[in-house]
Amino acid sequence: MSEMSPRWTQDPVLKVENLTMRFGGLTAIDSLSFNVGRGDITALIGPNGAGKTTVFNCVTGFYKPTEGRISLRRGRGVSDAMVDELTTSGNQFSRDGERSVFLLERMSDFKITEVAGVARTFQNIRLFGGMTVLENLLVAQHNRLMAASGYTIFGLLGLPGYRRAAEAAKEKAIFWLSHANLLDRADDPAADLSYGAQRRLEIARAMCTDPVLLCLDEPAAGLNPRESADLNTLIKYIRDEHGVSVLLIEHDMGVVMEISDHVIVLDYGRKISDGTTDAVRSDPKVIAAYLGVDDTEVDEVENDLDHDVAPTPAAPANAEGVRP
């Protein structure tokens, strides 16, 4: 691999290859390929209707794609050959020591969370409003607590293994409440929180599942500048201190440009740009997609950027002072 290759191509945690999603005669996603770098914050952006949420639904198992491969790679150094071998085997996942590969298009949504380690938030907040803030984070650890109970009555009997698991679940919940600045609201109903606090609680709940990939669907939607700043701090903390890779959909370009390592731009289900924030910001195709410029104008802008074409001088006036 060339040293000049982008970091996200060298050892991705998620690789999406030729993803296509059709609904009857409508092609929502058309042969889309991209990587999410390990330990990166990757933004998936584009105008309304570009297909961003459809991509999320395919990655997290809510939709089964029409075509394509979605491989999650846990552990460094997972090769494409290991993914190819899993693909031909017909299995959902394989493990080789500390390295694991999961083909998400073959897995159900709850297995993608529980086994592969992909957590997700939604554009419309989905908290348990009648439960306390703390209880919302304990519910996220339900699978582990059920396993510790032996799926029987060990929890009711208070056996030591279950007590240890319950205490660990509470400690994890308190840890994430602290980092989401919600510890003082632990015993309040989740519905009583402000909108921005509910956004942070939803992210904290997702982190209680110990994901390797955190998918955030418009986390800054409806937030004021201060709430957006708090959100940015939390997302960067998750990336920097816990090594969790983040894939987010976001319309707030201030958030995208401040925290993203890598940006992918969709338009009508196709990828039109893929690179760093600086590269994407200046891409004529991206500007055109957001402003509604037609293809001929995009070509003109690209030509000017590529060749630094000087303006054509005005034709000289004739004897009567009229220009042709």
C-alpha positions as a Markdown table, in Angstrom:
| # | Residue | x | y | z |
|---|---|---|---|---|
| 1 | Met | 0.0 | 0.0 | 0.0 |
| 2 | Ser | 1.4 | 3.4 | -1.0 |
| 3 | Glu | 2.3 | 5.8 | 1.8 |
| 4 | Met | 0.3 | 8.4 | 0.0 |
| 5 | Ser | -2.9 | 6.3 | 0.2 |
| 6 | Pro | -5.5 | 7.8 | 2.6 |
| 7 | Arg | -5.5 | 6.3 | 6.0 |
| 8 | Trp | -9.0 | 4.9 | 5.8 |
| 9 | Thr | -8.0 | 2.7 | 2.8 |
| 10 | Gln | -5.1 | 1.0 | 4.7 |
| 11 | Asp | -6.9 | -0.7 | 7.6 |
| 12 | Pro | -10.6 | 0.0 | 7.6 |
| 13 | Val | -13.0 | -1.1 | 10.3 |
| 14 | Leu | -15.9 | -1.1 | 7.8 |
| 15 | Lys | -15.7 | -1.7 | 4.1 |
| 16 | Val | -18.8 | -1.2 | 1.9 |
| 17 | Glu | -18.4 | -2.6 | -1.6 |
| 18 | Asn | -20.8 | -2.1 | -4.5 |
| 19 | Leu | -23.8 | -1.6 | -2.2 |
| 20 | Thr | -27.1 | -1.4 | -4.1 |
| 21 | Met | -30.5 | -1.0 | -2.6 |
| 22 | Arg | -33.7 | -1.1 | -4.8 |
| 23 | Phe | -37.3 | -0.6 | -3.7 |
| 24 | Gly | -39.3 | -2.0 | -6.6 |
| 25 | Gly | -38.3 | 0.1 | -9.6 |
| 26 | Leu | -36.5 | 2.8 | -7.5 |
| 27 | Thr | -32.8 | 2.5 | -7.0 |
| 28 | Ala | -32.1 | 4.3 | -3.7 |
| 29 | Ile | -28.4 | 3.3 | -3.5 |
| 30 | Asp | -26.4 | 2.6 | -6.7 |
| 31 | Ser | -23.2 | 0.6 | -6.5 |
| 32 | Leu | -21.8 | 2.5 | -3.5 |
| 33 | Ser | -18.3 | 1.7 | -2.1 |
| 34 | Phe | -16.5 | 3.4 | 0.7 |
| 35 | Asn | -14.4 | 2.7 | 3.8 |
| 36 | Val | -14.6 | 3.8 | 7.4 |
| 37 | Gly | -11.1 | 4.2 | 8.9 |
| 38 | Arg | -10.3 | 2.5 | 12.1 |
| 39 | Gly | -10.4 | 5.2 | 14.9 |
| 40 | Asp | -11.8 | 7.8 | 12.4 |
| 41 | Ile | -14.9 | 10.0 | 12.5 |
| 42 | Thr | -16.4 | 9.6 | 9.0 |
| 43 | Ala | -19.2 | 11.8 | 7.9 |
| 44 | Leu | -21.8 | 10.7 | 5.3 |
| 45 | Ile | -23.4 | 13.8 | 3.9 |
| 46 | Gly | -25.5 | 14.9 | 1.0 |
| 47 | Pro | -28.7 | 16.7 | 0.1 |
| 48 | Asn | -32.1 | 15.5 | 1.3 |
| 49 | Gly | -33.0 | 12.2 | -0.5 |
| 50 | Ala | -29.4 | 11.4 | -1.3 |
| 51 | Gly | -29.7 | 7.9 | 0.3 |
| 52 | Lys | -27.8 | 8.5 | 3.5 |
| 53 | Thr | -30.3 | 6.9 | 5.9 |
| 54 | Thr | -30.8 | 4.0 | 3.5 |
| 55 | Val | -27.0 | 3.3 | 3.8 |
| 56 | Phe | -27.3 | 3.4 | 7.6 |
| 57 | Asn | -30.2 | 1.0 | 7.5 |
| 58 | Cys | -28.2 | -1.5 | 5.4 |
| 59 | Val | -25.1 | -1.3 | 7.6 |
| 60 | Thr | -27.2 | -1.8 | 10.8 |
| 61 | Gly | -29.4 | -4.6 | 9.4 |
| 62 | Phe | -32.7 | -2.8 | 9.2 |
| 63 | Tyr | -32.6 | -3.4 | 5.4 |
| 64 | Lys | -31.1 | -6.3 | 3.5 |
| 65 | Pro | -29.3 | -4.8 | 0.5 |
| 66 | Thr | -30.2 | -5.9 | -3.0 |
| 67 | Glu | -26.5 | -6.3 | -3.9 |
| 68 | Gly | -23.1 | -5.7 | -2.3 |
| 69 | Arg | -20.9 | -6.7 | 0.6 |
| 70 | Ile | -20.6 | -4.9 | 4.0 |
| 71 | Ser | -17.7 | -6.2 | 6.0 |
| 72 | Leu | -16.9 | -5.2 | 9.6 |
| 73 | Arg | -13.3 | -5.9 | 10.6 |
| 74 | Arg | -12.4 | -6.2 | 14.3 |
| 75 | Gly | -8.7 | -6.3 | 15.1 |
| 76 | Arg | -6.0 | -4.8 | 13.0 |
| 77 | Gly | -4.6 | -6.3 | 9.9 |
| 78 | Val | -7.7 | -8.1 | 8.6 |
| 79 | Ser | -6.9 | -8.8 | 4.9 |
| 80 | Asp | -9.3 | -8.7 | 1.9 |
| 81 | Ala | -8.3 | -12.4 | 1.4 |
| 82 | Met | -9.8 | -13.2 | 4.8 |
| 83 | Val | -13.0 | -11.4 | 3.9 |
| 84 | Asp | -13.1 | -13.2 | 0.5 |
| 85 | Glu | -12.7 | -16.6 | 2.2 |
| 86 | Leu | -15.6 | -15.8 | 4.5 |
| 87 | Thr | -17.8 | -14.7 | 1.6 |
| 88 | Thr | -17.3 | -18.0 | -0.3 |
| 89 | Ser | -17.9 | -20.0 | 2.9 |
| 90 | Gly | -21.5 | -18.8 | 3.3 |
| 91 | Asn | -21.0 | -18.0 | 7.0 |
| 92 | Gln | -21.9 | -14.8 | 8.7 |
| 93 | Phe | -18.6 | -14.3 | 10.5 |
| 94 | Ser | -15.2 | -15.8 | 11.2 |
| 95 | Arg | -12.5 | -15.4 | 13.8 |
| 96 | Asp | -8.7 | -15.8 | 13.6 |
| 97 | Gly | -7.1 | -15.1 | 16.9 |
| 98 | Glu | -7.8 | -11.4 | 17.8 |
| 99 | Arg | -9.1 | -10.7 | 14.3 |
| 100 | Ser | -12.7 | -11.1 | 13.3 |
| 101 | Val | -14.7 | -10.5 | 10.2 |
| 102 | Phe | -18.5 | -10.0 | 10.0 |
| 103 | Leu | -20.5 | -9.8 | 6.8 |
| 104 | Leu | -23.3 | -7.5 | 8.0 |
| 105 | Glu | -25.5 | -8.0 | 5.0 |
| 106 | Arg | -26.0 | -11.6 | 6.2 |
| 107 | Met | -26.8 | -10.8 | 9.8 |
| 108 | Ser | -30.0 | -9.7 | 11.5 |
| 109 | Asp | -30.1 | -6.3 | 13.2 |
| 110 | Phe | -29.8 | -7.5 | 16.8 |
| 111 | Lys | -26.9 | -9.7 | 15.9 |
| 112 | Ile | -25.1 | -6.8 | 14.3 |
| 113 | Thr | -25.3 | -5.0 | 17.6 |
| 114 | Glu | -24.7 | -7.9 | 20.0 |
| 115 | Val | -22.1 | -9.9 | 18.0 |
| 116 | Ala | -20.4 | -7.6 | 15.5 |
| 117 | Gly | -20.4 | -4.5 | 17.8 |
| 118 | Val | -22.2 | -1.9 | 15.8 |
| 119 | Ala | -24.3 | 0.5 | 17.7 |
| 120 | Arg | -26.7 | 3.1 | 16.3 |
| 121 | Thr | -28.7 | 6.2 | 17.2 |
| 122 | Phe | -31.7 | 7.5 | 15.2 |
| 123 | Gln | -32.7 | 10.8 | 13.7 |
| 124 | Asn | -35.8 | 10.7 | 15.8 |
| 125 | Ile | -34.8 | 10.1 | 19.4 |
| 126 | Arg | -35.8 | 6.7 | 20.7 |
| 127 | Leu | -35.4 | 6.7 | 24.5 |
| 128 | Phe | -37.6 | 5.1 | 27.1 |
| 129 | Gly | -39.2 | 8.3 | 28.3 |
| 130 | Gly | -40.9 | 6.8 | 31.4 |
| 131 | Met | -37.7 | 5.2 | 32.6 |
| 132 | Thr | -35.0 | 7.1 | 34.5 |
| 133 | Val | -31.9 | 8.2 | 32.8 |
| 134 | Leu | -29.9 | 5.5 | 34.6 |
| 135 | Glu | -32.4 | 2.8 | 33.7 |
| 136 | Asn | -32.1 | 3.7 | 30.0 |
| 137 | Leu | -28.4 | 2.8 | 30.2 |
| 138 | Leu | -29.0 | -0.4 | 32.1 |
| 139 | Val | -31.5 | -1.6 | 29.5 |
| 140 | Ala | -28.8 | -1.3 | 26.9 |
| 141 | Gln | -26.9 | -3.9 | 28.8 |
| 142 | His | -29.8 | -6.3 | 29.0 |
| 143 | Asn | -28.2 | -9.1 | 27.0 |
| 144 | Arg | -25.2 | -9.3 | 29.4 |
| 145 | Leu | -27.4 | -9.3 | 32.4 |
| 146 | Met | -29.6 | -12.0 | 31.0 |
| 147 | Ala | -26.6 | -14.2 | 30.3 |
| 148 | Ala | -25.3 | -13.6 | 33.8 |
| 149 | Ser | -28.7 | -14.7 | 35.1 |
| 150 | Gly | -28.4 | -18.0 | 33.2 |
| 151 | Tyr | -31.7 | -17.0 | 31.5 |
| 152 | Thr | -33.4 | -18.4 | 34.5 |
| 153 | Ile | -33.9 | -17.1 | 38.1 |
| 154 | Phe | -30.2 | -16.6 | 39.1 |
| 155 | Gly | -30.9 | -12.9 | 39.2 |
| 156 | Leu | -33.8 | -13.3 | 41.6 |
| 157 | Leu | -31.8 | -15.6 | 43.8 |
| 158 | Gly | -29.0 | -13.0 | 43.9 |
| 159 | Leu | -26.2 | -15.4 | 43.0 |
| 160 | Pro | -22.7 | -13.9 | 43.1 |
| 161 | Gly | -22.2 | -14.0 | 39.3 |
| 162 | Tyr | -25.3 | -12.0 | 38.6 |
| 163 | Arg | -24.5 | -9.5 | 41.4 |
| 164 | Arg | -21.1 | -8.9 | 39.9 |
| 165 | Ala | -22.6 | -8.4 | 36.4 |
| 166 | Ala | -25.3 | -6.0 | 37.8 |
| 167 | Glu | -22.7 | -3.9 | 39.6 |
| 168 | Ala | -20.5 | -3.8 | 36.5 |
| 169 | Ala | -23.5 | -2.6 | 34.4 |
| 170 | Lys | -24.3 | 0.1 | 36.9 |
| 171 | Glu | -20.6 | 1.3 | 37.0 |
| 172 | Lys | -20.5 | 1.4 | 33.2 |
| 173 | Ala | -23.8 | 3.4 | 33.1 |
| 174 | Ile | -22.5 | 5.9 | 35.7 |
| 175 | Phe | -19.2 | 6.3 | 33.7 |
| 176 | Trp | -21.1 | 7.3 | 30.5 |
| 177 | Leu | -23.5 | 9.5 | 32.3 |
| 178 | Ser | -20.6 | 11.3 | 33.8 |
| 179 | His | -19.0 | 11.9 | 30.4 |
| 180 | Ala | -22.3 | 12.9 | 28.9 |
| 181 | Asn | -22.7 | 15.5 | 31.7 |
| 182 | Leu | -25.9 | 13.8 | 32.9 |
| 183 | Leu | -24.9 | 12.2 | 36.2 |
| 184 | Asp | -26.9 | 14.7 | 38.2 |
| 185 | Arg | -30.0 | 13.7 | 36.2 |
| 186 | Ala | -29.6 | 10.0 | 36.7 |
| 187 | Asp | -32.8 | 9.5 | 38.7 |
| 188 | Asp | -34.9 | 11.8 | 36.5 |
| 189 | Pro | -37.3 | 10.5 | 33.8 |
| 190 | Ala | -35.5 | 10.6 | 30.4 |
| 191 | Ala | -38.5 | 12.5 | 29.0 |
| 192 | Asp | -37.8 | 15.4 | 31.4 |
| 193 | Leu | -34.4 | 16.1 | 29.8 |
| 194 | Ser | -33.8 | 18.9 | 27.3 |
| 195 | Tyr | -33.5 | 17.9 | 23.7 |
| 196 | Gly | -29.7 | 18.3 | 23.6 |
| 197 | Ala | -29.4 | 16.2 | 26.8 |
| 198 | Gln | -31.6 | 13.5 | 25.3 |
| 199 | Arg | -29.2 | 13.4 | 22.3 |
| 200 | Arg | -26.3 | 12.8 | 24.6 |
| 201 | Leu | -28.1 | 10.2 | 26.6 |
| 202 | Glu | -28.9 | 8.3 | 23.4 |
| 203 | Ile | -25.2 | 8.3 | 22.5 |
| 204 | Ala | -24.3 | 7.2 | 26.1 |
| 205 | Arg | -26.8 | 4.4 | 25.8 |
| 206 | Ala | -25.2 | 3.2 | 22.6 |
| 207 | Met | -21.8 | 3.2 | 24.2 |
| 208 | Cys | -23.0 | 0.9 | 26.9 |
| 209 | Thr | -23.0 | -1.9 | 24.3 |
| 210 | Asp | -19.2 | -1.5 | 23.9 |
| 211 | Pro | -19.3 | -0.9 | 20.1 |
| 212 | Val | -16.4 | -0.9 | 17.7 |
| 213 | Leu | -18.4 | 1.2 | 15.3 |
| 214 | Leu | -20.9 | 3.9 | 16.4 |
| 215 | Cys | -23.4 | 5.1 | 13.8 |
| 216 | Leu | -25.0 | 8.4 | 14.5 |
| 217 | Asp | -28.0 | 9.6 | 12.5 |
| 218 | Glu | -28.1 | 13.4 | 12.5 |
| 219 | Pro | -27.0 | 13.8 | 16.1 |
| 220 | Ala | -26.8 | 17.6 | 15.9 |
| 221 | Ala | -30.3 | 18.0 | 14.5 |
| 222 | Gly | -32.3 | 20.6 | 16.4 |
| 223 | Leu | -29.4 | 21.6 | 18.7 |
| 224 | Asn | -28.3 | 25.1 | 19.6 |
| 225 | Pro | -24.7 | 26.1 | 19.3 |
| 226 | Arg | -23.8 | 25.3 | 22.9 |
| 227 | Glu | -25.5 | 21.9 | 22.7 |
| 228 | Ser | -23.6 | 21.2 | 19.4 |
| 229 | Ala | -20.3 | 22.1 | 21.1 |
| 230 | Asp | -21.1 | 19.6 | 23.9 |
| 231 | Leu | -22.0 | 17.0 | 21.4 |
| 232 | Asn | -18.7 | 17.5 | 19.5 |
| 233 | Thr | -16.8 | 17.1 | 22.7 |
| 234 | Leu | -18.5 | 13.8 | 23.5 |
| 235 | Ile | -18.0 | 12.4 | 20.0 |
| 236 | Lys | -14.3 | 13.3 | 19.9 |
| 237 | Tyr | -13.8 | 11.8 | 23.4 |
| 238 | Ile | -15.4 | 8.6 | 22.2 |
| 239 | Arg | -13.0 | 8.5 | 19.3 |
| 240 | Asp | -9.8 | 9.7 | 21.0 |
| 241 | Glu | -10.1 | 7.9 | 24.4 |
| 242 | His | -11.9 | 4.7 | 23.5 |
| 243 | Gly | -10.7 | 4.1 | 19.9 |
| 244 | Val | -14.3 | 3.7 | 18.7 |
| 245 | Ser | -14.8 | 4.5 | 15.0 |
| 246 | Val | -17.7 | 6.8 | 14.2 |
| 247 | Leu | -19.9 | 7.0 | 11.1 |
| 248 | Leu | -22.3 | 9.9 | 11.2 |
| 249 | Ile | -25.0 | 11.4 | 9.0 |
| 250 | Glu | -25.2 | 15.1 | 9.5 |
| 251 | His | -26.6 | 18.2 | 7.9 |
| 252 | Asp | -24.8 | 20.7 | 10.2 |
| 253 | Met | -21.7 | 21.4 | 8.2 |
| 254 | Gly | -20.1 | 23.2 | 11.2 |
| 255 | Val | -20.2 | 19.9 | 13.1 |
| 256 | Val | -19.0 | 17.9 | 10.1 |
| 257 | Met | -16.1 | 20.1 | 9.3 |
| 258 | Glu | -15.0 | 20.5 | 12.9 |
| 259 | Ile | -14.8 | 16.8 | 13.9 |
| 260 | Ser | -14.6 | 14.7 | 10.8 |
| 261 | Asp | -11.4 | 13.0 | 9.6 |
| 262 | His | -13.1 | 11.8 | 6.4 |
| 263 | Val | -16.2 | 12.9 | 4.5 |
| 264 | Ile | -18.2 | 10.9 | 1.9 |
| 265 | Val | -20.8 | 12.8 | -0.2 |
| 266 | Leu | -23.8 | 11.2 | -1.8 |
| 267 | Asp | -26.2 | 12.5 | -4.4 |
| 268 | Tyr | -29.1 | 10.5 | -5.7 |
| 269 | Gly | -27.7 | 7.3 | -4.2 |
| 270 | Arg | -24.2 | 7.7 | -5.9 |
| 271 | Lys | -20.9 | 8.8 | -4.3 |
| 272 | Ile | -19.8 | 12.1 | -5.8 |
| 273 | Ser | -16.9 | 12.9 | -3.5 |
| 274 | Asp | -14.7 | 11.1 | -0.9 |
| 275 | Gly | -11.8 | 12.6 | 1.0 |
| 276 | Thr | -10.7 | 15.0 | 3.7 |
| 277 | Thr | -12.8 | 17.9 | 4.8 |
| 278 | Asp | -10.7 | 20.3 | 2.9 |
| 279 | Ala | -10.9 | 18.3 | -0.3 |
| 280 | Val | -14.6 | 17.8 | -0.1 |
| 281 | Arg | -15.3 | 21.4 | 0.8 |
| 282 | Ser | -13.7 | 22.6 | -2.4 |
| 283 | Asp | -15.1 | 19.9 | -4.7 |
| 284 | Pro | -17.2 | 21.5 | -7.5 |
| 285 | Lys | -19.5 | 18.4 | -7.6 |
| 286 | Val | -20.3 | 18.8 | -3.9 |
| 287 | Ile | -21.0 | 22.6 | -4.3 |
| 288 | Ala | -23.2 | 21.8 | -7.3 |
| 289 | Ala | -25.2 | 19.1 | -5.4 |
| 290 | Tyr | -26.0 | 21.4 | -2.6 |
| 291 | Leu | -26.7 | 24.5 | -4.7 |
| 292 | Gly | -28.6 | 22.7 | -7.5 |
| 293 | Val | -26.1 | 23.6 | -10.3 |
| 294 | Asp | -26.5 | 21.6 | -13.5 |
| 295 | Asp | -23.8 | 19.4 | -15.0 |
| 296 | Thr | -22.6 | 21.8 | -17.6 |
| 297 | Glu | -21.9 | 24.5 | -15.0 |
| 298 | Val | -20.0 | 21.9 | -12.9 |
| 299 | Asp | -17.8 | 21.1 | -16.0 |
| 300 | Glu | -17.1 | 24.8 | -16.5 |
| 301 | Val | -16.0 | 25.2 | -12.8 |
| 302 | Glu | -13.8 | 22.1 | -12.9 |
| 303 | Asn | -12.2 | 23.2 | -16.1 |
| 304 | Asp | -11.4 | 26.6 | -14.6 |
| 305 | Leu | -9.9 | 25.0 | -11.5 |
| 306 | Asp | -7.9 | 22.5 | -13.5 |
| 307 | His | -6.5 | 24.9 | -16.1 |
| 308 | Asp | -6.7 | 28.2 | -14.4 |
| 309 | Val | -8.4 | 29.7 | -17.5 |
| 310 | Ala | -8.2 | 33.5 | -17.7 |
| 311 | Pro | -11.3 | 35.5 | -18.6 |
| 312 | Thr | -11.8 | 36.0 | -22.3 |
| 313 | Pro | -11.0 | 39.6 | -23.2 |
| 314 | Ala | -13.9 | 41.7 | -24.6 |
| 315 | Ala | -14.0 | 42.2 | -28.3 |
| 316 | Pro | -12.9 | 45.7 | -29.5 |
| 317 | Ala | -15.6 | 48.2 | -30.3 |
| 318 | Asn | -16.2 | 49.2 | -33.9 |
| 319 | Ala | -16.0 | 52.8 | -35.2 |
| 320 | Glu | -19.5 | 53.5 | -33.8 |
| 321 | Gly | -18.5 | 52.3 | -30.3 |
| 322 | Val | -20.6 | 49.2 | -30.5 |
| 323 | Arg | -19.1 | 45.8 | -29.5 |
| 324 | Pro | -20.2 | 42.8 | -31.6 |
